[in-house]
Amino acid sequence: MLALLLVSCAGGAADPAAEVALDDEGNPVTPPAAAPAPVAPGPLPAAVLAEVDTVILREEFSYRGASRDPFLSLVGTGSVGPAVSDLELAAIYFVAGNPGLTTAVLREKVSGRRHSVHTGQRIGRLYVATITEQDIWFTIDDFGVQRRESLTLRKQEDDIR
């Protein structure tokens, strides 16, 4: 005991590894294991999930009430098609006796793509309502509001020589 008192008075720190606890018979005693560190909550293991009887279903919506699904985004839809201002009326092949055979040829101003249309056909949001000898009339559906626009053939001047 005196030696222990001298070591502590000498200013030296006692080495915890040097001090070993002994049981009644003089055998070293191992200290009890430290408590495990708390674990942050995370996803449940697959074994636990397999035992759960409750199934959670995701609610799904579908709409068949009109031509356009109101749950779909209006931005970035691929079926918008060209606007009337992007089209140019190139020709009209008018058949007076049979309007079903009348054909209008449209050309996109930017890409040059051609469209041959008959009455009742669609180009994106444009519905071909009527085709006359000089005009083509479209009904345009702007997300529930309908309006009408037309394109007219340009006058061709006679070549005077």
CNS distance restraints for C-alpha pairs under 8 A (distance, minus, plus):
assign (resid   1 and name CA) (resid   5 and name CA) 6.22 0.50 0.50
assign (resid   2 and name CA) (resid   6 and name CA) 6.17 0.50 0.50
assign (resid   3 and name CA) (resid   7 and name CA) 6.24 0.50 0.50
assign (resid   4 and name CA) (resid   8 and name CA) 6.33 0.50 0.50
assign (resid   5 and name CA) (resid   9 and name CA) 6.11 0.50 0.50
assign (resid   6 and name CA) (resid  10 and name CA) 5.97 0.50 0.50
assign (resid   7 and name CA) (resid  11 and name CA) 7.13 0.50 0.50
assign (resid   7 and name CA) (resid  12 and name CA) 6.29 0.50 0.50
assign (resid   7 and name CA) (resid  14 and name CA) 7.71 0.50 0.50
assign (resid   8 and name CA) (resid  12 and name CA) 6.11 0.50 0.50
assign (resid   8 and name CA) (resid  13 and name CA) 6.87 0.50 0.50
assign (resid   8 and name CA) (resid  14 and name CA) 7.16 0.50 0.50
assign (resid  14 and name CA) (resid  18 and name CA) 7.71 0.50 0.50
assign (resid  14 and name CA) (resid  19 and name CA) 8.00 0.50 0.50
assign (resid  15 and name CA) (resid  19 and name CA) 6.80 0.50 0.50
assign (resid  16 and name CA) (resid  20 and name CA) 7.86 0.50 0.50
assign (resid  20 and name CA) (resid  28 and name CA) 6.37 0.50 0.50
assign (resid  20 and name CA) (resid  29 and name CA) 7.38 0.50 0.50
assign (resid  21 and name CA) (resid  28 and name CA) 5.75 0.50 0.50
assign (resid  21 and name CA) (resid  29 and name CA) 5.55 0.50 0.50
assign (resid  21 and name CA) (resid  30 and name CA) 7.76 0.50 0.50
assign (resid  22 and name CA) (resid  26 and name CA) 5.13 0.50 0.50
assign (resid  22 and name CA) (resid  27 and name CA) 5.28 0.50 0.50
assign (resid  22 and name CA) (resid  28 and name CA) 4.47 0.50 0.50
assign (resid  22 and name CA) (resid  29 and name CA) 5.46 0.50 0.50
assign (resid  23 and name CA) (resid  27 and name CA) 5.53 0.50 0.50
assign (resid  23 and name CA) (resid  28 and name CA) 6.37 0.50 0.50
assign (resid  23 and name CA) (resid  29 and name CA) 6.11 0.50 0.50
assign (resid  44 and name CA) (resid  48 and name CA) 6.40 0.50 0.50
assign (resid  44 and name CA) (resid  49 and name CA) 6.58 0.50 0.50
assign (resid  45 and name CA) (resid  49 and name CA) 6.43 0.50 0.50
assign (resid  46 and name CA) (resid  50 and name CA) 6.06 0.50 0.50
assign (resid  47 and name CA) (resid  51 and name CA) 6.79 0.50 0.50
assign (resid  48 and name CA) (resid  52 and name CA) 6.88 0.50 0.50
assign (resid  62 and name CA) (resid  69 and name CA) 7.86 0.50 0.50
assign (resid  63 and name CA) (resid  69 and name CA) 5.76 0.50 0.50
assign (resid  63 and name CA) (resid  70 and name CA) 7.50 0.50 0.50
assign (resid  63 and name CA) (resid  71 and name CA) 7.86 0.50 0.50
assign (resid  64 and name CA) (resid  69 and name CA) 7.18 0.50 0.50
assign (resid  65 and name CA) (resid  69 and name CA) 7.96 0.50 0.50
assign (resid  73 and name CA) (resid  77 and name CA) 7.40 0.50 0.50
assign (resid  79 and name CA) (resid 124 and name CA) 5.38 0.50 0.50
assign (resid  79 and name CA) (resid 125 and name CA) 7.56 0.50 0.50
assign (resid  80 and name CA) (resid 124 and name CA) 4.83 0.50 0.50
assign (resid  80 and name CA) (resid 125 and name CA) 5.72 0.50 0.50
assign (resid  81 and name CA) (resid 123 and name CA) 6.15 0.50 0.50
assign (resid  81 and name CA) (resid 124 and name CA) 3.96 0.50 0.50
assign (resid  81 and name CA) (resid 125 and name CA) 6.37 0.50 0.50
assign (resid  81 and name CA) (resid 126 and name CA) 7.87 0.50 0.50
assign (resid  82 and name CA) (resid  86 and name CA) 6.04 0.50 0.50
assign (resid  82 and name CA) (resid  87 and name CA) 7.18 0.50 0.50
assign (resid  82 and name CA) (resid 108 and name CA) 7.65 0.50 0.50
assign (resid  82 and name CA) (resid 123 and name CA) 7.33 0.50 0.50
assign (resid  82 and name CA) (resid 124 and name CA) 6.67 0.50 0.50
assign (resid  82 and name CA) (resid 125 and name CA) 7.99 0.50 0.50
assign (resid  83 and name CA) (resid  87 and name CA) 6.87 0.50 0.50
assign (resid  83 and name CA) (resid 126 and name CA) 7.63 0.50 0.50
assign (resid  84 and name CA) (resid 126 and name CA) 7.81 0.50 0.50
assign (resid  84 and name CA) (resid 149 and name CA) 7.50 0.50 0.50
assign (resid  84 and name CA) (resid 150 and name CA) 7.88 0.50 0.50
assign (resid  84 and name CA) (resid 151 and name CA) 7.79 0.50 0.50
assign (resid  86 and name CA) (resid 108 and name CA) 5.74 0.50 0.50
assign (resid  86 and name CA) (resid 109 and name CA) 5.63 0.50 0.50
assign (resid  86 and name CA) (resid 110 and name CA) 7.28 0.50 0.50
assign (resid  87 and name CA) (resid 106 and name CA) 6.31 0.50 0.50
assign (resid  87 and name CA) (resid 107 and name CA) 5.60 0.50 0.50
assign (resid  87 and name CA) (resid 108 and name CA) 4.58 0.50 0.50
assign (resid  87 and name CA) (resid 109 and name CA) 5.79 0.50 0.50
assign (resid  88 and name CA) (resid 106 and name CA) 5.61 0.50 0.50
assign (resid  88 and name CA) (resid 107 and name CA) 5.18 0.50 0.50
assign (resid  88 and name CA) (resid 108 and name CA) 6.23 0.50 0.50
assign (resid  88 and name CA) (resid 109 and name CA) 6.46 0.50 0.50
assign (resid  88 and name CA) (resid 151 and name CA) 7.36 0.50 0.50
assign (resid  89 and name CA) (resid 104 and name CA) 7.46 0.50 0.50
assign (resid  89 and name CA) (resid 105 and name CA) 6.28 0.50 0.50
assign (resid  89 and name CA) (resid 106 and name CA) 4.70 0.50 0.50
assign (resid  89 and name CA) (resid 107 and name CA) 6.46 0.50 0.50
assign (resid  89 and name CA) (resid 151 and name CA) 6.29 0.50 0.50
assign (resid  89 and name CA) (resid 152 and name CA) 6.66 0.50 0.50
assign (resid  89 and name CA) (resid 153 and name CA) 5.92 0.50 0.50
assign (resid  90 and name CA) (resid 104 and name CA) 7.75 0.50 0.50
assign (resid  90 and name CA) (resid 105 and name CA) 5.49 0.50 0.50
assign (resid  90 and name CA) (resid 106 and name CA) 5.46 0.50 0.50
assign (resid  90 and name CA) (resid 107 and name CA) 6.41 0.50 0.50
assign (resid  90 and name CA) (resid 153 and name CA) 7.05 0.50 0.50
assign (resid  91 and name CA) (resid 104 and name CA) 5.85 0.50 0.50
assign (resid  91 and name CA) (resid 105 and name CA) 5.12 0.50 0.50
assign (resid  91 and name CA) (resid 106 and name CA) 7.25 0.50 0.50
assign (resid  91 and name CA) (resid 153 and name CA) 7.09 0.50 0.50
assign (resid  92 and name CA) (resid 102 and name CA) 7.40 0.50 0.50
assign (resid  92 and name CA) (resid 103 and name CA) 5.84 0.50 0.50
assign (resid  92 and name CA) (resid 104 and name CA) 4.39 0.50 0.50
assign (resid  92 and name CA) (resid 105 and name CA) 6.22 0.50 0.50
assign (resid  92 and name CA) (resid 133 and name CA) 6.81 0.50 0.50
assign (resid  92 and name CA) (resid 134 and name CA) 7.25 0.50 0.50
assign (resid  93 and name CA) (resid 102 and name CA) 5.58 0.50 0.50
assign (resid  93 and name CA) (resid 103 and name CA) 5.13 0.50 0.50
assign (resid  93 and name CA) (resid 104 and name CA) 6.25 0.50 0.50
assign (resid  93 and name CA) (resid 133 and name CA) 7.97 0.50 0.50
assign (resid  94 and name CA) (resid  99 and name CA) 7.53 0.50 0.50
assign (resid  94 and name CA) (resid 101 and name CA) 7.61 0.50 0.50
assign (resid  94 and name CA) (resid 102 and name CA) 4.68 0.50 0.50
assign (resid  94 and name CA) (resid 103 and name CA) 6.58 0.50 0.50
assign (resid  94 and name CA) (resid 132 and name CA) 7.17 0.50 0.50
assign (resid  94 and name CA) (resid 133 and name CA) 5.87 0.50 0.50
assign (resid  95 and name CA) (resid  99 and name CA) 5.98 0.50 0.50
assign (resid  95 and name CA) (resid 101 and name CA) 6.20 0.50 0.50
assign (resid  95 and name CA) (resid 102 and name CA) 5.21 0.50 0.50
assign (resid  96 and name CA) (resid 102 and name CA) 7.99 0.50 0.50
assign (resid  98 and name CA) (resid 102 and name CA) 7.19 0.50 0.50
assign (resid  99 and name CA) (resid 119 and name CA) 7.92 0.50 0.50
assign (resid 100 and name CA) (resid 118 and name CA) 6.89 0.50 0.50
assign (resid 100 and name CA) (resid 119 and name CA) 6.83 0.50 0.50
assign (resid 101 and name CA) (resid 118 and name CA) 7.33 0.50 0.50
assign (resid 102 and name CA) (resid 118 and name CA) 6.31 0.50 0.50
assign (resid 102 and name CA) (resid 119 and name CA) 7.70 0.50 0.50
assign (resid 102 and name CA) (resid 131 and name CA) 7.19 0.50 0.50
assign (resid 103 and name CA) (resid 116 and name CA) 6.50 0.50 0.50
assign (resid 103 and name CA) (resid 117 and name CA) 5.68 0.50 0.50
assign (resid 103 and name CA) (resid 118 and name CA) 5.05 0.50 0.50
assign (resid 103 and name CA) (resid 119 and name CA) 7.85 0.50 0.50
assign (resid 103 and name CA) (resid 131 and name CA) 7.73 0.50 0.50
assign (resid 104 and name CA) (resid 116 and name CA) 5.71 0.50 0.50
assign (resid 104 and name CA) (resid 117 and name CA) 5.39 0.50 0.50
assign (resid 104 and name CA) (resid 118 and name CA) 6.53 0.50 0.50
assign (resid 104 and name CA) (resid 131 and name CA) 7.25 0.50 0.50
assign (resid 104 and name CA) (resid 136 and name CA) 7.42 0.50 0.50
assign (resid 105 and name CA) (resid 114 and name CA) 6.88 0.50 0.50
assign (resid 105 and name CA) (resid 115 and name CA) 5.71 0.50 0.50
assign (resid 105 and name CA) (resid 116 and name CA) 4.54 0.50 0.50
assign (resid 105 and name CA) (resid 117 and name CA) 6.50 0.50 0.50
assign (resid 106 and name CA) (resid 114 and name CA) 5.65 0.50 0.50
assign (resid 106 and name CA) (resid 115 and name CA) 5.04 0.50 0.50
assign (resid 106 and name CA) (resid 116 and name CA) 6.37 0.50 0.50
assign (resid 106 and name CA) (resid 117 and name CA) 7.80 0.50 0.50
assign (resid 107 and name CA) (resid 112 and name CA) 5.76 0.50 0.50
assign (resid 107 and name CA) (resid 113 and name CA) 5.65 0.50 0.50
assign (resid 107 and name CA) (resid 114 and name CA) 4.47 0.50 0.50
assign (resid 107 and name CA) (resid 115 and name CA) 6.27 0.50 0.50
assign (resid 108 and name CA) (resid 112 and name CA) 4.91 0.50 0.50
assign (resid 108 and name CA) (resid 113 and name CA) 5.32 0.50 0.50
assign (resid 108 and name CA) (resid 114 and name CA) 6.48 0.50 0.50
assign (resid 117 and name CA) (resid 121 and name CA) 6.26 0.50 0.50
assign (resid 117 and name CA) (resid 122 and name CA) 7.98 0.50 0.50
assign (resid 117 and name CA) (resid 128 and name CA) 7.58 0.50 0.50
assign (resid 118 and name CA) (resid 128 and name CA) 7.05 0.50 0.50
assign (resid 118 and name CA) (resid 131 and name CA) 7.74 0.50 0.50
assign (resid 119 and name CA) (resid 128 and name CA) 5.24 0.50 0.50
assign (resid 119 and name CA) (resid 129 and name CA) 5.80 0.50 0.50
assign (resid 119 and name CA) (resid 130 and name CA) 5.59 0.50 0.50
assign (resid 119 and name CA) (resid 131 and name CA) 6.50 0.50 0.50
assign (resid 120 and name CA) (resid 127 and name CA) 6.49 0.50 0.50
assign (resid 120 and name CA) (resid 128 and name CA) 5.29 0.50 0.50
assign (resid 120 and name CA) (resid 129 and name CA) 6.03 0.50 0.50
assign (resid 120 and name CA) (resid 130 and name CA) 7.87 0.50 0.50
assign (resid 121 and name CA) (resid 127 and name CA) 5.95 0.50 0.50
assign (resid 121 and name CA) (resid 128 and name CA) 5.56 0.50 0.50
assign (resid 122 and name CA) (resid 126 and name CA) 5.54 0.50 0.50
assign (resid 122 and name CA) (resid 127 and name CA) 4.53 0.50 0.50
assign (resid 122 and name CA) (resid 128 and name CA) 6.22 0.50 0.50
assign (resid 123 and name CA) (resid 127 and name CA) 6.57 0.50 0.50
assign (resid 125 and name CA) (resid 140 and name CA) 5.84 0.50 0.50
assign (resid 125 and name CA) (resid 141 and name CA) 5.89 0.50 0.50
assign (resid 125 and name CA) (resid 142 and name CA) 7.61 0.50 0.50
assign (resid 126 and name CA) (resid 138 and name CA) 5.94 0.50 0.50
assign (resid 126 and name CA) (resid 139 and name CA) 6.04 0.50 0.50
assign (resid 126 and name CA) (resid 140 and name CA) 4.93 0.50 0.50
assign (resid 126 and name CA) (resid 141 and name CA) 7.14 0.50 0.50
assign (resid 127 and name CA) (resid 138 and name CA) 5.32 0.50 0.50
assign (resid 127 and name CA) (resid 139 and name CA) 5.09 0.50 0.50
assign (resid 127 and name CA) (resid 140 and name CA) 6.22 0.50 0.50
assign (resid 128 and name CA) (resid 136 and name CA) 7.30 0.50 0.50
assign (resid 128 and name CA) (resid 137 and name CA) 6.15 0.50 0.50
assign (resid 128 and name CA) (resid 138 and name CA) 4.67 0.50 0.50
assign (resid 128 and name CA) (resid 139 and name CA) 6.50 0.50 0.50
assign (resid 129 and name CA) (resid 136 and name CA) 7.74 0.50 0.50
assign (resid 129 and name CA) (resid 137 and name CA) 5.51 0.50 0.50
assign (resid 129 and name CA) (resid 138 and name CA) 5.24 0.50 0.50
assign (resid 129 and name CA) (resid 139 and name CA) 6.04 0.50 0.50
assign (resid 130 and name CA) (resid 136 and name CA) 5.95 0.50 0.50
assign (resid 130 and name CA) (resid 137 and name CA) 5.24 0.50 0.50
assign (resid 130 and name CA) (resid 138 and name CA) 7.25 0.50 0.50
assign (resid 131 and name CA) (resid 135 and name CA) 5.98 0.50 0.50
assign (resid 131 and name CA) (resid 136 and name CA) 4.49 0.50 0.50
assign (resid 131 and name CA) (resid 137 and name CA) 6.33 0.50 0.50
assign (resid 132 and name CA) (resid 136 and name CA) 6.26 0.50 0.50
assign (resid 134 and name CA) (resid 152 and name CA) 5.75 0.50 0.50
assign (resid 134 and name CA) (resid 153 and name CA) 5.51 0.50 0.50
assign (resid 135 and name CA) (resid 150 and name CA) 6.60 0.50 0.50
assign (resid 135 and name CA) (resid 151 and name CA) 5.65 0.50 0.50
assign (resid 135 and name CA) (resid 152 and name CA) 4.47 0.50 0.50
assign (resid 135 and name CA) (resid 153 and name CA) 6.38 0.50 0.50
assign (resid 136 and name CA) (resid 150 and name CA) 5.48 0.50 0.50
assign (resid 136 and name CA) (resid 151 and name CA) 5.46 0.50 0.50
assign (resid 136 and name CA) (resid 152 and name CA) 6.65 0.50 0.50
assign (resid 137 and name CA) (resid 148 and name CA) 6.90 0.50 0.50
assign (resid 137 and name CA) (resid 149 and name CA) 5.84 0.50 0.50
assign (resid 137 and name CA) (resid 150 and name CA) 4.32 0.50 0.50
assign (resid 137 and name CA) (resid 151 and name CA) 6.73 0.50 0.50
assign (resid 138 and name CA) (resid 148 and name CA) 5.58 0.50 0.50
assign (resid 138 and name CA) (resid 149 and name CA) 5.35 0.50 0.50
assign (resid 138 and name CA) (resid 150 and name CA) 5.92 0.50 0.50
assign (resid 139 and name CA) (resid 146 and name CA) 6.57 0.50 0.50
assign (resid 139 and name CA) (resid 147 and name CA) 5.74 0.50 0.50
assign (resid 139 and name CA) (resid 148 and name CA) 4.61 0.50 0.50
assign (resid 139 and name CA) (resid 149 and name CA) 6.68 0.50 0.50
assign (resid 140 and name CA) (resid 146 and name CA) 5.47 0.50 0.50
assign (resid 140 and name CA) (resid 147 and name CA) 5.34 0.50 0.50
assign (resid 140 and name CA) (resid 148 and name CA) 6.08 0.50 0.50
assign (resid 140 and name CA) (resid 149 and name CA) 7.57 0.50 0.50
assign (resid 141 and name CA) (resid 145 and name CA) 5.72 0.50 0.50
assign (resid 141 and name CA) (resid 146 and name CA) 4.59 0.50 0.50
assign (resid 141 and name CA) (resid 147 and name CA) 6.79 0.50 0.50
assign (resid 142 and name CA) (resid 146 and name CA) 6.04 0.50 0.50
assign (resid 142 and name CA) (resid 147 and name CA) 7.73 0.50 0.50
